[in-house]
C-alpha cells in the first residue's frame, strides 16, 4: 500500500478497511487481521494500526472480542453504505452541480453522459 502525505496513515488504513468491508472482502462476522500482522505487512507502527482499528470500533463497524481479535459487526456493510451514500449526496453532488454550472453542462447532457457510461 502506498501512503500519501495528505492525511495520517491511520486514517488511510481505516479508509482501506472501510472499502474492504463495503466491497464484501471483509464480511460481517469476519475477523480482521491482527494488529501485529497489519503492522508487519505494511511496515507501520502497531500503535498506528491500533488507532485505525479503534476508529472502526468508535464508528460501530468492528468489535473487539477479548483474546480473539477484532471482528466486523452485523450490519456494518449496510451502515457503511448509508454513510457513503449520504456523504455522496451531501458533498459530491453539490460539487458536481457547481462544476456543471462552471462548464455550462446541462442536466440533459449529464444524463446522456451517465447513460452512455452505463452502456444504456
Z-matrix of the N, CA and C atoms (Angstrom, degrees):
N
C 1 1.449
C 2 1.524 1 108.77
N 3 1.310 2 115.48 1 134.17
C 4 1.455 3 120.42 2 177.62
C 5 1.520 4 109.26 3 -95.01
N 6 1.327 5 116.16 4 124.31
C 7 1.461 6 121.17 5 179.60
C 8 1.518 7 108.71 6 -91.12
N 9 1.326 8 115.95 7 142.37
C 10 1.458 9 118.61 8 175.89
C 11 1.526 10 109.30 9 -110.64
N 12 1.311 11 115.70 10 165.82
C 13 1.454 12 121.04 11 -176.10
C 14 1.525 13 113.06 12 -90.05
N 15 1.326 14 117.40 13 2.62
C 16 1.460 15 121.26 14 -176.68
C 17 1.526 16 113.50 15 -71.47
N 18 1.324 17 116.19 16 -29.95
C 19 1.456 18 119.99 17 -179.50
C 20 1.523 19 109.51 18 -149.55
N 21 1.336 20 116.91 19 162.20
C 22 1.464 21 119.84 20 -178.18
C 23 1.537 22 112.13 21 -59.68
N 24 1.318 23 115.42 22 151.07
C 25 1.464 24 120.99 23 -178.07
C 26 1.520 25 111.44 24 -60.66
N 27 1.339 26 118.17 25 -37.95
C 28 1.461 27 119.32 26 -178.58
C 29 1.534 28 110.80 27 -62.19
N 30 1.328 29 117.24 28 -35.03
C 31 1.467 30 119.77 29 178.46
C 32 1.529 31 110.55 30 -71.55
N 33 1.318 32 116.64 31 -38.48
C 34 1.464 33 120.08 32 177.24
C 35 1.530 34 110.32 33 -63.74
N 36 1.327 35 116.42 34 -40.57
C 37 1.455 36 121.00 35 177.71
C 38 1.525 37 110.09 36 -65.21
N 39 1.329 38 116.76 37 -44.49
C 40 1.465 39 121.06 38 177.94
C 41 1.524 40 110.22 39 -57.66
N 42 1.334 41 117.43 40 -45.37
C 43 1.464 42 121.31 41 -179.64
C 44 1.525 43 111.34 42 -64.77
N 45 1.323 44 117.08 43 -35.69
C 46 1.467 45 121.07 44 177.15
C 47 1.529 46 110.09 45 -63.46
N 48 1.323 47 116.95 46 -43.82
C 49 1.464 48 120.79 47 179.68
C 50 1.525 49 110.18 48 -68.24
N 51 1.330 50 117.38 49 -39.66
C 52 1.462 51 121.48 50 176.06
C 53 1.527 52 109.46 51 -57.30
N 54 1.334 53 117.08 52 -45.85
C 55 1.463 54 121.26 53 179.58
C 56 1.536 55 110.98 54 -62.62
N 57 1.327 56 116.84 55 -37.81
C 58 1.468 57 120.46 56 179.51
C 59 1.527 58 111.23 57 -69.44
N 60 1.314 59 117.75 58 -34.98
C 61 1.465 60 120.77 59 175.91
C 62 1.528 61 109.47 60 -69.42
N 63 1.330 62 116.53 61 -45.97
C 64 1.470 63 121.05 62 -179.80
C 65 1.526 64 111.72 63 -59.43
N 66 1.319 65 116.31 64 -40.01
C 67 1.468 66 120.14 65 -177.73
C 68 1.532 67 112.80 66 -81.07
N 69 1.330 68 117.06 67 -7.87
C 70 1.460 69 119.83 68 177.55
C 71 1.515 70 114.86 69 90.75
N 72 1.329 71 117.93 70 3.69
C 73 1.464 72 120.05 71 176.26
C 74 1.524 73 109.22 72 -63.62
N 75 1.338 74 115.58 73 -46.48
C 76 1.468 75 120.36 74 170.92
C 77 1.519 76 106.68 75 -100.43
N 78 1.316 77 115.61 76 112.39
C 79 1.457 78 121.02 77 -179.19
C 80 1.528 79 110.41 78 -91.41
N 81 1.318 80 115.17 79 162.89
C 82 1.454 81 120.40 80 177.84
C 83 1.527 82 109.09 81 -58.74
N 84 1.323 83 115.37 82 129.97
C 85 1.453 84 121.27 83 -177.57
C 86 1.519 85 113.84 84 94.02
N 87 1.326 86 117.68 85 -12.92
C 88 1.468 87 121.57 86 178.97
C 89 1.526 88 110.77 87 -73.75
N 90 1.316 89 114.70 88 147.79
C 91 1.461 90 120.46 89 174.40
C 92 1.519 91 109.17 90 -84.02
N 93 1.317 92 115.63 91 140.34
C 94 1.457 93 120.38 92 172.04
C 95 1.526 94 107.75 93 -81.78
N 96 1.324 95 117.56 94 154.90
C 97 1.470 96 119.04 95 175.01
C 98 1.533 97 109.49 96 -58.76
N 99 1.315 98 115.96 97 150.67
C 100 1.463 99 119.85 98 -178.80
C 101 1.528 100 110.81 99 -63.87
N 102 1.314 101 114.91 100 156.95
C 103 1.459 102 121.04 101 178.02
C 104 1.523 103 109.48 102 -56.22
N 105 1.315 104 116.90 103 -45.76
C 106 1.465 105 120.70 104 -179.63
C 107 1.523 106 112.27 105 -62.05
N 108 1.341 107 115.53 106 -39.84
C 109 1.465 108 119.54 107 -179.38
C 110 1.527 109 110.82 108 -65.24
N 111 1.327 110 116.87 109 -45.52
C 112 1.469 111 120.75 110 -179.97
C 113 1.530 112 110.09 111 -64.55
N 114 1.328 113 116.34 112 -43.88
C 115 1.466 114 120.57 113 179.24
C 116 1.525 115 110.37 114 -59.25
N 117 1.313 116 116.27 115 -42.29
C 118 1.459 117 121.07 116 179.72
C 119 1.532 118 111.44 117 -68.97
N 120 1.329 119 117.09 118 -45.77
C 121 1.461 120 121.67 119 -177.95
C 122 1.528 121 112.29 120 -61.01
N 123 1.331 122 116.06 121 -42.32
C 124 1.461 123 120.45 122 -175.80
C 125 1.525 124 113.36 123 -99.89
N 126 1.332 125 115.83 124 1.13
C 127 1.464 126 122.64 125 -179.71
C 128 1.532 127 111.34 126 51.84
N 129 1.336 128 113.64 127 53.05
C 130 1.450 129 120.89 128 175.95
C 131 1.522 130 108.87 129 -126.46
N 132 1.303 131 116.24 130 165.32
C 133 1.454 132 121.81 131 -178.20
C 134 1.528 133 110.46 132 -67.71
N 135 1.335 134 116.59 133 140.78
C 136 1.465 135 120.41 134 -179.77
C 137 1.531 136 111.82 135 -64.07
N 138 1.323 137 117.62 136 -26.56
C 139 1.469 138 120.68 137 177.56
C 140 1.535 139 109.71 138 -67.71
N 141 1.320 140 117.07 139 -35.42
C 142 1.461 141 122.17 140 176.58
C 143 1.530 142 110.11 141 -61.83
N 144 1.330 143 116.23 142 -45.02
C 145 1.464 144 121.27 143 179.01
C 146 1.526 145 109.70 144 -64.98
N 147 1.322 146 116.82 145 -43.85
C 148 1.464 147 120.91 146 179.28
C 149 1.522 148 111.46 147 -59.59
N 150 1.315 149 116.31 148 -39.10
C 151 1.463 150 120.48 149 179.80
C 152 1.531 151 110.17 150 -66.33
N 153 1.312 152 117.49 151 -42.01
C 154 1.472 153 121.01 152 177.52
C 155 1.520 154 110.23 153 -62.49
N 156 1.333 155 116.54 154 -44.78
C 157 1.460 156 120.93 155 178.91
C 158 1.525 157 110.86 156 -63.09
N 159 1.330 158 117.38 157 -40.15
C 160 1.461 159 120.34 158 -179.79
C 161 1.526 160 110.65 159 -63.72
N 162 1.317 161 117.45 160 -37.28
C 163 1.467 162 119.67 161 176.97
C 164 1.527 163 110.69 162 -64.52
N 165 1.326 164 117.23 163 -36.46
C 166 1.465 165 120.53 164 176.94
C 167 1.528 166 110.58 165 -66.01
N 168 1.329 167 116.43 166 -36.81
C 169 1.468 168 121.02 167 175.50
C 170 1.525 169 109.13 168 -64.96
N 171 1.333 170 116.47 169 -46.58
C 172 1.466 171 121.34 170 -179.63
C 173 1.526 172 111.90 171 -60.84
N 174 1.321 173 116.43 172 -31.64
C 175 1.464 174 121.49 173 178.29
C 176 1.533 175 111.79 174 -78.04
N 177 1.340 176 116.40 175 -9.59
C 178 1.456 177 120.53 176 -179.59
C 179 1.515 178 113.58 177 79.00
N 180 1.338 179 117.06 178 24.72
C 181 1.461 180 121.45 179 -177.27
C 182 1.521 181 112.98 180 -99.22
N 183 1.323 182 116.16 181 -30.76
C 184 1.461 183 120.97 182 178.30
C 185 1.523 184 108.83 183 -132.43
N 186 1.317 185 113.96 184 160.74
C 187 1.461 186 119.59 185 177.40
C 188 1.517 187 109.07 186 -132.41
N 189 1.320 188 114.82 187 148.97
C 190 1.463 189 120.77 188 176.83
C 191 1.521 190 107.64 189 -91.09
N 192 1.299 191 116.06 190 128.22
C 193 1.466 192 121.25 191 174.57
C 194 1.517 193 106.45 192 -109.34
N 195 1.299 194 114.54 193 115.41
C 196 1.463 195 121.57 194 -173.90
C 197 1.529 196 111.64 195 -50.07
N 198 1.314 197 114.55 196 122.66
C 199 1.458 198 121.03 197 177.54
C 200 1.519 199 114.47 198 77.45
N 201 1.329 200 117.25 199 -1.56
C 202 1.462 201 119.76 200 -176.06
C 203 1.528 202 112.53 201 -119.17
N 204 1.321 203 117.61 202 -28.05
C 205 1.460 204 120.13 203 179.54
C 206 1.512 205 112.60 204 120.59
N 207 1.335 206 114.75 205 -160.34
C 208 1.456 207 122.51 206 -177.69
C 209 1.530 208 109.24 207 -106.00
N 210 1.333 209 114.98 208 136.75
C 211 1.459 210 120.99 209 -177.25
C 212 1.524 211 110.56 210 -130.06
N 213 1.328 212 115.53 211 144.45
C 214 1.460 213 121.36 212 176.38
C 215 1.525 214 107.37 213 -72.45
N 216 1.332 215 116.76 214 129.67
C 217 1.464 216 121.01 215 -177.32
C 218 1.523 217 111.14 216 -81.61
N 219 1.320 218 115.50 217 159.39
C 220 1.460 219 121.17 218 174.82
C 221 1.525 220 109.09 219 -63.00
N 222 1.306 221 116.68 220 135.98
C 223 1.455 222 122.04 221 178.79
C 224 1.519 223 114.58 222 86.18
N 225 1.332 224 117.55 223 0.45
C 226 1.469 225 120.98 224 -177.61
C 227 1.523 226 111.76 225 -62.61
N 228 1.318 227 117.19 226 -43.43
C 229 1.462 228 119.91 227 -177.61
C 230 1.532 229 110.62 228 -64.24
N 231 1.328 230 117.43 229 -43.09
C 232 1.469 231 120.54 230 179.01
C 233 1.522 232 111.00 231 -66.34
N 234 1.326 233 116.49 232 -40.11
C 235 1.464 234 120.31 233 177.92
C 236 1.529 235 110.13 234 -61.16
N 237 1.326 236 116.58 235 -45.02
C 238 1.467 237 120.71 236 178.25
C 239 1.523 238 111.60 237 -63.68
N 240 1.316 239 115.29 238 -41.35
C 241 1.467 240 119.54 239 178.07
C 242 1.522 241 109.80 240 -57.78
N 243 1.323 242 117.47 241 -45.74
C 244 1.463 243 121.44 242 179.60
C 245 1.524 244 112.01 243 -64.16
N 246 1.330 245 116.88 244 -42.02
C 247 1.468 246 121.42 245 178.87
C 248 1.525 247 110.38 246 -62.57
N 249 1.332 248 116.72 247 -47.63
C 250 1.462 249 121.24 248 -177.79
C 251 1.526 250 111.47 249 -67.46
N 252 1.323 251 116.83 250 -37.07
C 253 1.460 252 120.50 251 177.60
C 254 1.522 253 110.46 252 -63.71
N 255 1.325 254 116.85 253 -45.29
C 256 1.462 255 121.30 254 178.77
C 257 1.527 256 110.97 255 -63.28
N 258 1.338 257 116.26 256 -41.13
C 259 1.462 258 120.43 257 178.57
C 260 1.535 259 110.43 258 -63.63
N 261 1.320 260 116.71 259 -40.69
C 262 1.464 261 121.24 260 178.04
C 263 1.527 262 110.37 261 -61.67
N 264 1.324 263 115.94 262 -47.98
C 265 1.461 264 120.49 263 -177.40
C 266 1.524 265 111.69 264 -67.35
N 267 1.320 266 117.33 265 -39.18
C 268 1.467 267 119.62 266 -174.53
C 269 1.525 268 114.08 267 -84.53
N 270 1.328 269 118.65 268 -23.16
C 271 1.465 270 119.24 269 -177.14
C 272 1.532 271 113.77 270 -119.00
N 273 1.321 272 117.20 271 -45.35
C 274 1.456 273 119.26 272 -174.80
C 275 1.530 274 113.17 273 -77.88
N 276 1.332 275 117.28 274 -37.23
C 277 1.462 276 119.50 275 178.90
C 278 1.530 277 111.33 276 -64.67
N 279 1.341 278 119.07 277 -47.31
C 280 1.471 279 117.78 278 176.57
C 281 1.535 280 112.84 279 -59.91
N 282 1.320 281 117.45 280 -37.29
C 283 1.468 282 120.32 281 177.87
C 284 1.533 283 110.48 282 -65.54
N 285 1.326 284 116.40 283 -39.09
C 286 1.461 285 120.82 284 177.48
C 287 1.529 286 110.50 285 -63.86
N 288 1.328 287 116.41 286 -44.67
C 289 1.470 288 119.85 287 179.25
C 290 1.523 289 111.51 288 -62.53
N 291 1.322 290 117.17 289 -40.37
C 292 1.459 291 120.78 290 177.29
C 293 1.527 292 110.57 291 -61.57
N 294 1.315 293 116.42 292 -46.20
C 295 1.476 294 121.16 293 179.87
C 296 1.528 295 110.91 294 -63.47
N 297 1.336 296 116.71 295 -38.56
C 298 1.465 297 120.39 296 177.36
C 299 1.527 298 110.53 297 -60.81
N 300 1.338 299 115.86 298 -44.41
C 301 1.468 300 120.25 299 179.23
C 302 1.532 301 110.46 300 -62.52
N 303 1.329 302 115.85 301 -42.50
C 304 1.463 303 119.89 302 -179.50
C 305 1.524 304 111.79 303 -61.50
N 306 1.321 305 116.25 304 -37.54
C 307 1.462 306 121.09 305 -176.27
C 308 1.523 307 113.56 306 -95.12
N 309 1.330 308 116.56 307 -6.41
C 310 1.463 309 119.77 308 -179.27
C 311 1.515 310 113.32 309 72.95
N 312 1.325 311 117.21 310 30.32
C 313 1.460 312 121.73 311 178.29
C 314 1.534 313 107.87 312 -85.90
N 315 1.328 314 116.08 313 127.68
C 316 1.464 315 120.43 314 179.79
C 317 1.525 316 110.60 315 -83.49
N 318 1.325 317 115.52 316 163.75
C 319 1.473 318 120.55 317 176.34
C 320 1.526 319 109.85 318 -61.24
N 321 1.316 320 115.52 319 -38.67
C 322 1.462 321 120.48 320 179.66
C 323 1.531 322 110.57 321 -62.02
N 324 1.317 323 116.90 322 -42.98
C 325 1.466 324 120.92 323 178.16
C 326 1.528 325 111.18 324 -64.80
N 327 1.325 326 116.10 325 -40.34
C 328 1.463 327 119.80 326 178.54
C 329 1.520 328 110.82 327 -63.64
N 330 1.318 329 116.68 328 -45.92
C 331 1.472 330 120.51 329 179.47
C 332 1.520 331 110.14 330 -60.82
N 333 1.312 332 117.35 331 -42.95
C 334 1.467 333 120.65 332 178.53
C 335 1.526 334 110.88 333 -62.14
N 336 1.330 335 116.57 334 -40.86
C 337 1.469 336 120.60 335 179.21
C 338 1.522 337 110.63 336 -66.27
N 339 1.332 338 117.09 337 -41.01
C 340 1.472 339 120.63 338 178.14
C 341 1.522 340 111.25 339 -63.83
N 342 1.326 341 116.25 340 -43.11
C 343 1.462 342 119.75 341 178.68
C 344 1.523 343 111.17 342 -64.66
N 345 1.322 344 117.13 343 -39.46
C 346 1.463 345 120.62 344 177.89
C 347 1.517 346 110.89 345 -64.78
N 348 1.326 347 116.31 346 -40.28
C 349 1.472 348 120.38 347 179.79
C 350 1.520 349 110.98 348 -65.52
N 351 1.324 350 117.10 349 -31.95
C 352 1.463 351 121.00 350 179.21
C 353 1.527 352 112.36 351 -86.10
N 354 1.328 353 116.37 352 -4.78
C 355 1.454 354 119.97 353 178.91
C 356 1.507 355 113.64 354 80.27
N 357 1.324 356 117.57 355 22.37
C 358 1.469 357 121.11 356 -179.81
C 359 1.506 358 111.03 357 -89.21
